[in-house]
């Protein structure tokens, strides 16, 4: 099949699953379409024992999808920009301490707690991995998914301050997770450790450099938006910011996700207020809401279908089942410890720890990081 035919098939399946979910199941769209994709995958695996041709065709199509390219270099920039576009910068500033502590400290705490726990658990069931690889696993699985979290919070009745905390953390912690992943992958793949100075420089280049680049790109786009009053041109400028900005940041070895989040916050607040007419704001919001909804649904269909190309053994299945409660425990501790410290000088909404623990969903970012690793038994 050609690339166009693969994209056409995936979009068609996404539309069909969305329709069936809306008419029959009425789950949140991302969860509903992923559930249907998962059922289809399991059905094909089951029928593969009697008629392997259909499973082989589906597997062949999915193996041609480069998940790392599709997610990290494709969808992610659009989804992050769409999520950041509607976050109020003043509200974000009010919660900056909580967001900063959870985005940085939460990822690091979860990475070490989960990586250490899974190291001993895997060893106990005969699926041993080196400690460096277990920390790498902890780094890629600790960031929460801004795509899933922000999408679900739009329909959830939670206090606004808590919504801002969850959304802000999930938008920024993926950048921290990517930096941690780069450090751990360097150790796991090469076998030599990085010094504190090297880690600090890497963090500055990726995270701080990415934020500075995003601010500069957002300001330049803002100046261009302010000089025209045509919503078609202005939407094209935001598209150029997202696609060109992410590509250039990655080429400069800066954090593309952080750059796009910062640019989205700048355009969504300063740009929306001072550079857009009411007509432009309406059309821009409608466009990016559609982009967000379509790519969200497509992403979770891909996640559900990916079961077809995974290899299951009893040992790996047991390891996966044990990893789930370990990850939830690590997530709970990575939230409750920082929140307990911060309670000394500020108050939190009731249920903050519980909501942030269960709201810490994983999705495309963790999947793309795992699939970006070179082929090996550890991968």
Backbone torsions as a table, in degrees:
resi	resn	phi	psi	omega
1	UNK	NA	146.2	176.9
2	UNK	-77.9	166.4	178.5
3	UNK	-59.9	-41.0	179.7
4	UNK	-62.2	-41.9	-179.3
5	UNK	-65.9	-37.1	177.4
6	UNK	-65.2	-45.5	178.6
7	UNK	-62.2	-42.5	179.8
8	UNK	-61.1	-41.5	179.8
9	UNK	-65.3	-44.1	-179.0
10	UNK	-65.6	-41.5	178.0
11	UNK	-64.8	-40.9	179.4
12	UNK	-63.2	-45.1	177.3
13	UNK	-62.0	-41.5	179.7
14	UNK	-62.2	-44.4	178.6
15	UNK	-63.5	-43.0	-179.4
16	UNK	-64.9	-45.2	179.2
17	UNK	-64.9	-38.6	178.2
18	UNK	-63.3	-41.9	179.2
19	UNK	-63.3	-47.7	-179.0
20	UNK	-65.6	-38.0	178.2
21	UNK	-64.4	-42.4	-179.1
22	UNK	-66.4	-39.9	-176.4
23	UNK	-80.1	-33.7	-168.4
24	UNK	-114.7	-45.3	-168.9
25	UNK	-99.0	-41.4	177.8
26	UNK	64.9	31.4	171.4
27	UNK	-81.9	163.9	169.3
28	UNK	-51.1	139.8	-169.6
29	UNK	-53.3	-46.9	-176.6
30	UNK	-61.7	-41.6	-179.1
31	UNK	-71.3	-40.9	-179.1
32	UNK	-62.7	-46.5	-177.6
33	UNK	-70.7	-33.6	177.7
34	UNK	-67.8	-39.3	178.2
35	UNK	-60.7	-44.8	179.3
36	UNK	-65.3	-41.4	177.6
37	UNK	-62.8	-38.2	178.5
38	UNK	-65.6	-42.5	178.1
39	UNK	-62.0	-43.6	178.4
40	UNK	-62.1	-42.3	179.2
41	UNK	-61.2	-47.0	-179.8
42	UNK	-65.7	-35.6	177.0
43	UNK	-63.2	-44.7	179.2
44	UNK	-65.0	-38.2	177.3
45	UNK	-64.4	-41.3	179.1
46	UNK	-65.4	-46.3	-179.9
47	UNK	-70.7	-18.5	179.0
48	UNK	-62.0	-22.3	178.2
49	UNK	-71.8	-23.6	-179.2
50	UNK	-105.8	-37.3	-179.9
51	UNK	-137.5	85.4	-172.8
52	UNK	-67.8	-12.1	-174.7
53	UNK	-62.1	-43.7	-176.3
54	UNK	-66.5	-42.7	177.9
55	UNK	-63.8	-38.8	-179.7
56	UNK	-64.3	-39.6	179.0
57	UNK	-64.3	-47.4	-179.6
58	UNK	-63.5	-42.1	179.0
59	UNK	-62.2	-41.5	-179.9
60	UNK	-62.3	-39.4	178.9
61	UNK	-65.2	-47.6	-177.4
62	UNK	-66.5	-33.3	179.9
63	UNK	-68.3	-16.1	176.9
64	UNK	-86.1	-9.7	177.7
65	UNK	-85.4	119.6	176.7
66	UNK	-84.5	97.2	-173.9
67	UNK	-63.7	-37.4	179.7
68	UNK	-62.3	-46.7	178.7
69	UNK	-66.3	-44.1	-175.8
70	UNK	-64.6	-40.0	-175.7
71	UNK	-89.5	-56.3	-174.0
72	UNK	-72.7	-37.4	-176.5
73	UNK	-101.3	-6.0	-177.4
74	UNK	-117.0	-83.6	-171.8
75	UNK	-64.8	-37.7	-168.4
76	UNK	-56.3	-44.1	-177.6
77	UNK	-62.1	-41.4	179.2
78	UNK	-65.2	-43.8	-175.7
79	UNK	-70.1	-38.3	178.0
80	UNK	-66.6	-42.3	179.7
81	UNK	-64.2	-44.1	179.8
82	UNK	-62.0	-37.9	178.7
83	UNK	-69.8	-41.7	-178.1
84	UNK	-73.2	-25.4	-174.6
85	UNK	-60.6	-29.0	-174.0
86	UNK	-109.1	16.1	176.9
87	UNK	-96.2	128.6	-178.5
88	UNK	-74.9	121.2	-175.7
89	UNK	-66.0	-32.9	178.1
90	UNK	-66.1	-42.8	177.1
91	UNK	-65.4	-38.3	178.9
92	UNK	-63.8	-40.0	179.7
93	UNK	-64.6	-35.5	178.9
94	UNK	-65.0	-28.1	-178.1
95	UNK	-107.7	18.4	-172.4
96	UNK	-61.5	-36.4	-178.9
97	UNK	-66.1	-48.2	179.8
98	UNK	-61.4	-46.6	-178.1
99	UNK	-63.1	-44.0	-179.0
100	UNK	-63.7	-44.9	-179.6
101	UNK	-64.3	-43.9	-178.1
102	UNK	-72.4	-36.4	-178.3
103	UNK	-68.0	-38.7	-178.3
104	UNK	-92.9	-59.8	-177.1
105	UNK	-63.5	-40.0	-178.4
106	UNK	-62.0	-42.6	179.6
107	UNK	-65.7	-44.5	-178.4
108	UNK	-65.3	-45.0	179.3
109	UNK	-61.4	-49.0	-179.4
110	UNK	-61.7	-41.3	-178.7
111	UNK	-59.0	-48.3	-177.3
112	UNK	-73.1	-41.1	179.9
113	UNK	-64.3	-50.1	-178.0
114	UNK	-69.0	-42.7	-179.7
115	UNK	-59.8	-41.5	179.3
116	UNK	-68.4	-44.7	-178.9
117	UNK	-62.9	-45.0	-176.9
118	UNK	-70.3	-26.2	177.1
119	UNK	-61.3	-46.8	-178.9
120	UNK	-74.5	-36.9	-179.9
121	UNK	-66.0	-45.0	179.0
122	UNK	-62.8	-39.7	177.5
123	UNK	-62.8	-36.4	-177.9
124	UNK	-69.7	-26.5	-178.6
125	UNK	-105.3	13.5	175.1
126	UNK	78.2	23.3	179.1
127	UNK	-120.7	48.9	-169.3
128	UNK	-60.4	138.5	169.8
129	UNK	-128.0	151.5	176.0
130	UNK	-65.9	158.3	-178.6
131	UNK	-62.2	-34.6	179.3
132	UNK	-62.8	-41.4	179.1
133	UNK	-69.4	-34.7	178.0
134	UNK	-67.4	-38.2	174.4
135	UNK	-65.8	-36.4	176.1
136	UNK	-61.4	-43.1	175.6
137	UNK	-60.5	-43.5	178.2
138	UNK	-62.1	-36.9	180.0
139	UNK	-67.1	-40.8	-175.5
140	UNK	-81.3	-20.9	-176.7
141	UNK	-99.6	-8.5	-176.7
142	UNK	-79.3	-36.9	179.5
143	UNK	-63.8	134.6	174.8
144	UNK	-78.1	158.8	-172.6
145	UNK	-91.7	110.5	-179.3
146	UNK	-62.9	-29.3	-179.2
147	UNK	-63.3	-51.7	-178.1
148	UNK	-70.7	-44.9	-173.6
149	UNK	-65.4	-51.6	-177.2
150	UNK	-63.4	-39.1	-179.5
151	UNK	-62.3	-42.3	-178.1
152	UNK	-74.2	-36.0	-178.4
153	UNK	-64.5	-24.4	179.2
154	UNK	-60.6	-30.0	-177.8
155	UNK	-106.3	6.6	-177.5
156	UNK	-101.4	143.4	179.6
157	UNK	-92.4	81.2	176.9
158	UNK	-119.5	155.3	177.1
159	UNK	-55.6	143.8	-175.1
160	UNK	-59.3	-40.5	-179.4
161	UNK	-62.8	-38.3	178.4
162	UNK	-68.9	-38.9	177.3
163	UNK	-60.6	-42.5	179.0
164	UNK	-64.8	-40.6	179.0
165	UNK	-61.7	-47.6	-178.3
166	UNK	-66.0	-46.8	-178.8
167	UNK	-65.8	-42.4	-179.6
168	UNK	-64.6	-43.9	177.9
169	UNK	-60.7	-46.4	-175.6
170	UNK	-68.8	-26.3	178.2
171	UNK	-76.2	-30.2	-176.0
172	UNK	-99.4	-27.1	-172.8
173	UNK	-74.3	-14.5	176.0
174	UNK	-68.0	-35.3	177.7
175	UNK	-65.9	-40.8	176.8
176	UNK	-64.9	-41.1	179.1
177	UNK	-62.8	-38.7	178.9
178	UNK	-64.4	-41.0	177.8
179	UNK	-62.6	-46.0	178.2
180	UNK	-61.7	-38.7	178.9
181	UNK	-63.3	-42.6	179.9
182	UNK	-62.3	-43.5	179.6
183	UNK	-63.2	-48.7	-177.5
184	UNK	-67.4	-36.6	179.4
185	UNK	-67.7	-33.6	176.3
186	UNK	-61.5	-42.0	179.6
187	UNK	-70.6	-46.8	-175.0
188	UNK	-67.8	-38.6	-175.2
189	UNK	-83.9	-34.4	-176.0
190	UNK	-98.9	-23.2	178.3
191	UNK	87.9	-6.1	177.6
192	UNK	-112.8	144.9	-175.8
193	UNK	-86.2	157.9	176.6
194	UNK	-99.3	142.5	177.1
195	UNK	-76.8	167.2	-179.7
196	UNK	-60.4	-36.5	178.3
197	UNK	-64.7	-41.4	179.3
198	UNK	-65.5	-41.4	178.7
199	UNK	-64.5	-41.7	179.1
200	UNK	-62.6	-43.5	178.4
201	UNK	-65.0	-39.7	178.5
202	UNK	-63.1	-41.8	178.7
203	UNK	-64.1	-45.2	179.7
204	UNK	-60.5	-44.9	-178.2
205	UNK	-65.8	-47.4	-175.8
206	UNK	-73.0	-55.2	-172.0
207	UNK	-81.1	-57.8	-177.8
208	UNK	-67.9	-43.0	177.2
209	UNK	-62.2	-39.7	178.1
210	UNK	-63.9	-41.7	179.0
211	UNK	-64.6	-43.0	178.9
212	UNK	-64.1	-41.4	178.7
213	UNK	-64.3	-43.2	179.6
214	UNK	-62.4	-39.1	178.3
215	UNK	-65.0	-42.7	179.6
216	UNK	-65.7	-43.8	179.7
217	UNK	-65.7	-39.4	178.2
218	UNK	-65.3	-40.5	179.2
219	UNK	-65.3	-42.7	178.9
220	UNK	-62.0	-43.3	178.2
221	UNK	-65.6	-38.6	177.4
222	UNK	-59.3	-44.0	178.8
223	UNK	-61.3	-38.4	178.7
224	UNK	-70.8	-39.8	177.7
225	UNK	-62.2	-37.8	-177.2
226	UNK	-69.3	-23.3	-175.3
227	UNK	-88.8	-3.9	179.3
228	UNK	-131.4	160.3	174.5
229	UNK	-135.7	71.4	179.2
230	UNK	-148.5	111.7	-170.8
231	UNK	-64.2	-28.3	178.9
232	UNK	-66.4	-44.9	177.6
233	UNK	-64.8	-40.5	-176.5
234	UNK	-69.0	-36.8	175.0
235	UNK	-65.4	-39.9	176.5
236	UNK	-62.3	-37.3	178.1
237	UNK	-64.6	-39.7	177.6
238	UNK	-68.2	-34.8	175.1
239	UNK	-63.1	-42.5	178.4
240	UNK	-63.6	-38.8	178.2
241	UNK	-60.4	-46.3	-176.8
242	UNK	-67.8	-51.7	-174.4
243	UNK	-75.2	-50.8	-179.1
244	UNK	-68.7	-39.8	180.0
245	UNK	-64.2	-43.8	-179.8
246	UNK	-65.3	-43.3	-179.1
247	UNK	-64.2	-42.9	-178.6
248	UNK	-69.4	-40.9	178.1
249	UNK	-60.3	-43.8	179.3
250	UNK	-64.6	-38.9	179.3
251	UNK	-65.4	-30.3	178.8
252	UNK	-87.4	4.8	-179.2
253	UNK	61.7	38.6	172.5
254	UNK	-107.4	165.1	-179.5
255	UNK	-75.6	105.8	177.4
256	UNK	-60.4	-45.5	178.7
257	UNK	-57.3	-46.2	-179.8
258	UNK	-65.7	-39.8	178.9
259	UNK	-59.3	-44.8	-177.4
260	UNK	-71.0	-36.5	177.0
261	UNK	-62.0	-47.0	-180.0
262	UNK	-63.5	-43.9	178.3
263	UNK	-62.2	-41.3	179.0
264	UNK	-64.4	-39.7	177.1
265	UNK	-63.9	-40.7	-178.8
266	UNK	-65.9	-48.0	-179.4
267	UNK	-68.0	-40.6	-177.8
268	UNK	-67.6	-21.9	-179.7
269	UNK	-109.0	-70.1	-177.5
270	UNK	-65.9	-45.5	-178.7
271	UNK	-65.7	-43.2	-179.9
272	UNK	-62.2	-37.4	-174.4
273	UNK	-79.4	-39.0	-170.3
274	UNK	-113.2	-10.6	-172.5
275	UNK	-122.5	2.7	-174.4
276	UNK	-130.2	143.1	172.2
277	UNK	-81.1	170.0	179.2
278	UNK	-61.7	-38.5	178.3
279	UNK	-63.4	-44.0	178.8
280	UNK	-63.6	-44.0	179.6
281	UNK	-58.8	-44.6	-179.3
282	UNK	-62.8	-48.6	-177.6
283	UNK	-69.8	-37.2	178.4
284	UNK	-64.0	-45.3	179.2
285	UNK	-61.8	-44.4	-179.9
286	UNK	-61.7	-43.9	-179.2
287	UNK	-61.0	-50.3	-175.3
288	UNK	-73.7	-27.1	173.2
289	UNK	-65.8	-39.8	177.0
290	UNK	-66.6	-45.0	177.6
291	UNK	-57.7	-45.9	-179.4
292	UNK	-60.3	-47.2	-177.2
293	UNK	-66.0	-43.4	-177.7
294	UNK	-66.3	-48.6	-177.2
295	UNK	-70.3	-33.8	174.7
296	UNK	-57.5	-51.1	-178.9
297	UNK	-62.6	-43.8	-179.6
298	UNK	-62.7	-41.1	179.8
299	UNK	-59.3	-46.7	-175.9
300	UNK	-75.6	-23.7	169.8
301	UNK	-65.3	-43.5	177.8
302	UNK	-60.3	-41.9	179.7
303	UNK	-62.7	-42.5	179.0
304	UNK	-65.8	-39.9	-179.0
305	UNK	-73.6	-20.8	-175.3
306	UNK	-64.0	-18.5	177.2
307	UNK	-54.6	-29.5	-178.5
308	UNK	-61.8	-29.9	-174.2
309	UNK	-105.1	8.3	175.1
310	UNK	-91.4	145.9	178.0
311	UNK	-102.1	121.4	-177.6
312	UNK	-104.7	134.3	168.8
313	UNK	-129.7	159.0	179.5
314	UNK	-55.1	-39.2	-179.6
315	UNK	-65.9	-43.6	179.7
316	UNK	-68.8	-36.9	178.5
317	UNK	-64.6	-42.4	177.1
318	UNK	-63.4	-42.4	178.6
319	UNK	-59.6	-42.6	179.1
320	UNK	-64.4	-41.6	179.9
321	UNK	-65.5	-36.5	178.7
322	UNK	-74.9	-29.2	-178.0
323	UNK	-68.0	-30.9	-175.6
324	UNK	-62.0	-54.7	178.3
325	UNK	-65.4	-31.9	177.0
326	UNK	-63.4	-40.6	179.8
327	UNK	-67.8	-40.6	177.1
328	UNK	-62.6	-40.5	178.7
329	UNK	-65.3	-43.0	178.8
330	UNK	-64.1	-39.9	177.5
331	UNK	-62.9	-43.9	-179.8
332	UNK	-61.5	-45.5	-180.0
333	UNK	-66.8	-36.2	-179.6
334	UNK	-70.7	-16.1	175.0
335	UNK	-96.1	-46.9	-172.6
336	UNK	-68.3	-33.8	-179.4
337	UNK	-67.6	-53.0	177.4
338	UNK	-62.7	-39.3	-179.1
339	UNK	-65.3	-39.2	178.9
340	UNK	-61.9	-38.2	177.7
341	UNK	-68.6	-44.7	-176.1
342	UNK	-72.5	-18.7	177.8
343	UNK	-62.6	-17.1	-178.6
344	UNK	-67.5	-26.7	-178.8
345	UNK	-127.1	0.4	176.6
346	UNK	-151.0	158.2	-178.8
347	UNK	-97.9	156.9	178.3
348	UNK	-127.3	153.3	177.1
349	UNK	-65.8	148.4	176.0
350	UNK	-58.4	138.5	178.0
351	UNK	80.1	10.4	-177.8
352	UNK	-58.0	-49.5	-177.6
353	UNK	-62.6	-44.2	-178.5
354	UNK	-63.6	-45.2	-178.0
355	UNK	-68.1	-41.8	-179.3
356	UNK	-70.2	-28.8	176.7
357	UNK	-69.3	-52.4	-178.0
358	UNK	-76.2	-21.2	176.8
359	UNK	-83.5	-3.0	-179.1
360	UNK	-82.2	60.4	-177.5
361	UNK	-70.6	152.9	174.9
362	UNK	-111.9	150.7	-178.3
363	UNK	-159.8	-123.4	-169.3
364	UNK	-61.5	-36.6	-176.5
365	UNK	-66.3	-49.3	178.9
366	UNK	-61.4	-41.1	-180.0
367	UNK	-63.0	-45.8	-178.1
368	UNK	-66.2	-38.9	178.4
369	UNK	-63.6	-42.8	179.5
370	UNK	-63.2	-42.7	-177.4
371	UNK	-76.0	-11.8	178.0
372	UNK	-82.5	-9.6	179.0
373	UNK	-71.4	147.9	177.4
374	UNK	-66.0	150.7	-177.0
375	UNK	-58.1	128.0	179.2
376	UNK	-169.3	167.8	176.1
377	UNK	-62.9	-36.3	-179.9
378	UNK	-63.9	-40.3	178.0
379	UNK	-60.3	NA	NA
